[in-house]
Amino acid sequence: MKLGIVGLPNVGKSTLFNALTKAGAEAANYPFCTIDPNVGVVAVPDERIRLLGEMYHSKKVTPAVIEFVDIAGLVKGASKGEGLGNQFLANIREVDAIVHVVRCFEDENVIHVDGSVDPLRDIETINLELVFADLEVLERRISKVARTAKMDKEAGKEMEFLKRVREHLEGGKPASLLAADGLTEDEEKWLQTYNLLTDKPVIYAANVAEDDLANDGADNEGVQKVREYAAETNSGVFVICASIESEIAELDDDEKAMFLEDLGVSEAGLDKLVKASYTTLGLMSFLTAGEDETRAWTIKIGTKAPQAAGKIHSDFERGFIKAEVVNYKTLLELGSLSAAREKGLVGMEGKDYVVKDGDVILFRFNV
């Protein structure tokens, strides 16, 4: 999973990136301090594999990972090359989802590029730049399809669809809302090939002051506006305090737990982001466990056993026979797979089995 962190300058973007990845991207109180996209790979916090690894005395415990790309602060005109422009929009095209950091805190020591804090205005600024960038992509595609549209029936259909998408974007709406109007199978395929920025899932990170963290931004008017907007656009949203995350990043697990408890907060920002990302992208994890390695594997919700096996190795999918499946809680309670088998709590599942979150699976295959 690859997430791109975007936002206006000085909204807490690089501070959040640093906290999540401890990668040391430069954070400074002026625009464009992040000159190159910074990339960091973060382990997905997962208590299940830690406990299973201890039970099996595994030589290696491998979590699922998220790759974060911190992209320089966008400004009005970025799609036309303003600020650092299109090179950063190109970096966003490579991600699975966009994490849009929105400033919901007042601080006279941290300048705002537009002079005041207004979350919805900031969201609109970024969204319009993404829309403009997508319109450029569409115009190039329209020029290409136009050459054959009059002679080729299929190209003619695509041209009609392209014009519809263009009209939709020109209305200031993201491409992700096109599905609400109903798309044919061909239209869905075409839309995917365009790889539009506004078709990517978005998760809004409402960056608040420390005082707003304990009640999850309930009394913060800006946060409420972001939540309402996210609901209207089928986007994810979570509340974070980037400066607090920076402090948490320096602590070990025990200190972190105490620090969060003192703040009256139940989970760190990374945990919130992981949950929001998995929900927004429709993901979950199944597990494999043993003496050599215990590991979490990220798959789409609804994935069947052979395709889940293919995540481990293509031979597993090609030669799939059966999957021995047990819930991780059952395995931890009984202490071994053999004990779970004796109690009849291990399922022998075939090709139509839909994998569930937290399944511990042993695949049987023959190539």
C-alpha positions in Angstrom: 0.0 0.0 0.0 1.4 3.4 -1.1 0.0 6.6 0.4 0.8 10.1 -0.8 0.7 12.9 1.8 -0.5 16.2 0.3 -1.6 19.6 1.6 -0.9 23.3 1.4 2.4 24.5 2.8 2.7 24.7 6.6 -0.3 22.6 7.4 1.8 20.0 9.3 2.4 17.6 6.4 6.1 17.1 6.7 5.8 17.1 10.5 3.3 14.2 10.2 5.5 12.4 7.7 8.5 12.7 10.0 6.5 11.4 13.0 5.1 8.4 11.0 8.3 7.4 9.4 11.0 8.9 11.5 12.6 9.6 8.2 13.8 13.1 9.0 12.2 15.0 6.1 13.0 18.7 6.8 10.2 20.5 8.5 10.4 24.3 8.5 8.1 27.3 8.7 8.2 28.3 5.1 6.8 26.8 1.8 8.6 24.2 -0.3 11.0 23.0 2.3 10.3 19.5 1.0 12.1 19.8 -2.4 12.1 16.1 -3.3 9.3 13.7 -2.4 10.4 11.9 0.7 9.6 8.2 0.9 9.3 6.2 4.1 8.2 2.6 4.7 6.3 2.0 7.9 5.3 -1.3 9.6 1.6 -1.7 10.2 1.1 -2.0 13.9 -0.4 -5.5 14.5 -0.6 -7.1 17.9 -1.7 -10.4 16.4 1.6 -11.3 14.7 3.6 -10.3 17.7 1.6 -12.7 19.9 1.7 -15.5 17.3 5.4 -15.0 16.8 5.9 -15.4 20.5 3.8 -18.5 20.6 5.7 -20.2 17.7 9.1 -18.7 18.8 9.4 -17.5 15.2 12.8 -16.6 13.9 11.2 -13.7 12.0 8.1 -11.6 12.5 7.1 -9.6 9.4 4.3 -7.1 9.5 2.5 -5.6 6.6 3.9 -2.3 5.5 2.7 1.1 4.2 4.9 3.2 1.9 4.4 7.0 2.5 5.4 9.6 0.0 5.6 13.1 1.4 4.9 15.6 -1.5 5.9 19.3 -1.4 3.1 21.7 -0.4 0.8 22.5 -3.3 -0.4 26.0 -3.9 -2.9 27.7 -6.3 -1.5 27.2 -9.8 0.5 24.0 -9.1 -1.1 22.3 -12.1 0.3 25.2 -14.2 3.7 24.9 -12.7 3.3 27.4 -9.8 5.3 26.7 -6.7 7.0 23.4 -7.5 4.2 22.4 -9.8 3.6 19.4 -11.9 6.5 17.2 -10.8 4.8 16.7 -7.5 1.4 16.0 -9.1 3.2 13.3 -11.1 4.3 11.7 -7.8 0.7 11.5 -6.6 -0.3 9.5 -9.6 1.7 6.6 -8.3 -0.1 6.2 -5.0 -3.0 4.0 -4.0 -4.7 6.7 -1.9 -4.1 10.3 -1.0 -3.8 11.5 2.7 -4.8 15.1 2.6 -3.5 17.0 5.7 -5.8 19.9 6.6 -4.9 22.6 9.1 -7.5 22.9 11.8 -5.4 24.7 14.4 -4.6 28.4 15.1 -1.0 29.3 15.7 0.3 32.8 15.0 3.9 31.5 14.9 3.1 29.2 11.9 2.2 31.3 8.9 -0.7 30.2 6.6 0.0 30.6 2.9 -3.4 32.2 2.4 -3.3 34.3 5.6 -6.0 32.5 7.7 -7.1 29.1 8.8 -10.0 27.8 6.7 -10.1 24.0 6.2 -12.7 23.9 3.4 -11.0 26.6 1.4 -7.7 24.7 1.7 -9.4 21.5 0.6 -10.9 23.3 -2.4 -7.5 24.8 -3.3 -5.9 21.4 -3.5 -8.9 19.7 -5.1 -9.0 22.3 -7.9 -5.3 21.8 -8.7 -5.9 18.0 -8.9 -8.9 18.6 -11.2 -6.9 21.0 -13.4 -4.2 18.4 -13.7 -6.8 15.7 -14.6 -8.3 17.9 -17.3 -4.9 18.1 -18.9 -4.7 14.3 -19.0 -8.2 14.1 -20.5 -7.4 16.7 -23.2 -4.4 14.6 -24.3 -6.6 11.5 -24.3 -9.3 13.3 -26.3 -6.8 14.4 -28.9 -5.6 10.8 -29.3 -9.1 9.2 -29.5 -10.4 11.9 -31.8 -8.2 10.5 -34.6 -10.2 7.3 -34.8 -13.6 8.2 -33.2 -15.4 8.8 -36.5 -14.4 5.5 -38.0 -14.2 3.2 -35.0 -17.4 2.5 -33.0 -15.5 1.7 -29.8 -13.4 4.9 -30.0 -16.6 6.8 -30.6 -18.1 5.5 -27.4 -15.0 6.3 -25.5 -15.0 9.9 -26.9 -18.6 10.4 -25.6 -17.4 9.1 -22.2 -14.4 11.4 -22.2 -16.6 14.4 -22.8 -18.8 13.4 -20.0 -15.8 13.1 -17.6 -14.5 16.4 -18.7 -17.9 18.1 -18.1 -18.0 16.5 -14.6 -14.5 17.8 -13.7 -15.2 21.2 -15.1 -18.0 21.4 -12.6 -15.4 21.1 -9.9 -16.3 17.5 -9.0 -13.8 14.7 -8.4 -13.8 11.8 -10.8 -14.4 9.5 -7.9 -18.0 10.7 -7.8 -18.7 9.6 -11.4 -19.6 6.1 -10.2 -22.7 7.6 -8.4 -24.1 8.3 -11.9 -23.6 4.7 -12.9 -20.8 3.4 -15.1 -20.8 0.6 -17.6 -18.1 -2.1 -17.5 -16.3 -0.4 -20.4 -16.5 3.0 -18.8 -15.0 1.7 -15.5 -12.1 0.2 -17.5 -11.5 3.4 -19.4 -11.6 5.4 -16.2 -9.0 3.2 -14.6 -6.6 3.6 -17.6 -6.7 7.4 -17.3 -5.3 7.1 -13.7 -6.9 10.4 -12.7 -5.8 12.0 -9.4 -9.3 12.9 -8.4 -10.4 9.2 -8.9 -8.0 8.1 -6.1 -9.5 7.5 -2.6 -8.9 10.3 -0.2 -8.3 10.3 3.6 -8.5 13.7 5.3 -6.1 14.1 8.3 -7.5 17.0 10.4 -4.5 18.4 12.1 -5.5 19.9 15.4 -3.9 21.6 18.5 -3.1 19.4 21.5 -6.2 20.7 23.4 -8.5 19.3 20.7 -7.0 15.8 20.6 -8.5 14.2 23.7 -12.1 14.7 22.4 -11.2 13.8 18.8 -11.8 17.4 17.6 -15.5 17.4 18.8 -15.4 21.0 19.7 -13.3 22.1 16.7 -15.5 23.8 14.1 -12.9 23.2 11.4 -12.9 19.4 12.1 -16.7 19.3 11.9 -16.6 20.9 8.5 -13.9 18.5 7.3 -16.0 15.5 8.6 -19.1 16.8 6.8 -17.2 17.3 3.6 -15.6 13.8 3.8 -19.1 12.3 4.3 -20.3 14.0 1.2 -17.4 12.8 -0.9 -17.2 9.2 0.5 -13.8 9.9 1.9 -12.0 8.8 5.1 -11.2 11.2 7.9 -9.3 11.1 11.2 -8.1 13.6 13.7 -4.4 14.0 14.5 -2.0 16.4 16.2 1.2 16.3 14.2 3.3 18.0 16.9 2.2 15.4 19.4 3.0 12.6 17.0 6.5 14.0 16.7 6.9 13.6 20.5 5.4 10.1 20.4 7.8 9.0 17.7 10.7 9.4 20.0 9.3 7.1 22.7 9.4 3.3 23.2 6.2 1.3 23.4 5.7 1.5 27.1 6.5 5.2 27.3 4.2 5.8 24.3 1.3 4.0 26.1 1.8 6.2 29.2 2.0 9.4 27.2 -1.2 8.7 25.3 -3.0 7.8 28.5 -1.9 11.1 30.1 -3.3 12.9 27.0 -6.6 11.0 27.3 -6.0 9.5 23.9 -6.6 5.8 23.1 -4.5 5.4 20.0 -1.6 7.0 18.2 -2.0 8.8 14.8 -0.4 5.9 12.9 -3.0 3.5 14.2 -5.8 5.9 13.2 -4.3 6.3 9.8 -3.8 2.6 9.2 -7.5 1.9 10.2 -8.7 4.7 7.9 -6.5 3.5 5.1 -7.6 -0.1 5.3 -11.3 0.9 5.5 -11.1 3.4 2.7 -9.2 1.0 0.4 -11.3 -2.1 1.5 -8.3 -4.0 2.8 -7.6 -6.5 5.5 -4.9 -8.9 6.6 -4.6 -12.7 6.8 -1.7 -14.3 8.7 0.8 -17.1 8.3 2.6 -18.5 11.3 5.4 -20.9 12.1 8.9 -21.3 13.5 10.6 -19.8 10.5 8.3 -16.8 10.1 5.1 -15.2 11.3 3.7 -12.7 8.8 0.8 -10.5 7.9 -0.4 -10.3 4.3 -2.6 -7.4 3.1 -5.4 -8.3 0.7 -8.6 -6.9 -0.6 -11.8 -7.7 1.4 -13.6 -10.5 -0.5 -10.4 -12.2 -1.8 -10.7 -16.0 -2.2 -8.2 -18.5 -0.9 -6.3 -19.2 -4.1 -5.7 -15.5 -4.8 -4.7 -15.0 -1.2 -2.2 -17.8 -1.6 -0.9 -16.0 -4.7 0.1 -13.1 -2.5 2.7 -15.4 -1.0 3.9 -17.0 -4.2 2.4 -17.5 -7.7 3.0 -21.3 -7.4 0.7 -21.4 -4.3 -2.1 -20.0 -6.4 -1.4 -22.1 -9.5 -1.2 -25.4 -7.6 -3.7 -24.6 -4.9 -5.4 -27.7 -3.3 -6.7 -26.7 0.1 -6.3 -24.1 2.8 -6.2 -25.0 6.5 -7.8 -22.1 8.2 -8.1 -21.1 11.9 -8.9 -17.8 13.6 -5.9 -16.3 15.3 -7.7 -16.0 18.6 -8.5 -19.7 18.6 -4.9 -20.5 17.8 -3.6 -18.3 20.6 -6.1 -19.7 23.1 -5.3 -23.4 22.3 -1.6 -22.9 21.9 -1.0 -24.9 18.7 -2.4 -25.8 15.4 -2.5 -29.5 16.3 -4.6 -28.7 19.4 -7.0 -26.7 17.3 -7.2 -29.6 14.8 -8.1 -32.0 17.7 -11.0 -29.8 18.7 -12.2 -29.6 15.1 -11.6 -25.8 14.9 -9.4 -25.9 11.8 -11.4 -25.6 8.5 -10.2 -27.4 5.4 -11.3 -24.8 2.8 -11.4 -25.0 -1.0 -11.2 -22.6 -3.9 -14.4 -20.7 -3.1 -13.5 -19.8 0.5 -13.5 -16.1 1.1 -10.6 -15.2 3.4 -11.5 -13.3 6.6 -9.5 -10.8 8.5 -7.4 -12.5 11.2 -7.4 -15.9 9.5 -4.2 -17.9 10.1 -3.8 -20.0 7.0 -1.6 -23.0 6.0 -1.9 -23.5 2.2 -1.7 -26.9 0.6 -0.5 -26.8 -3.0 1.1 -29.0 -5.7 2.9 -27.7 -8.8 
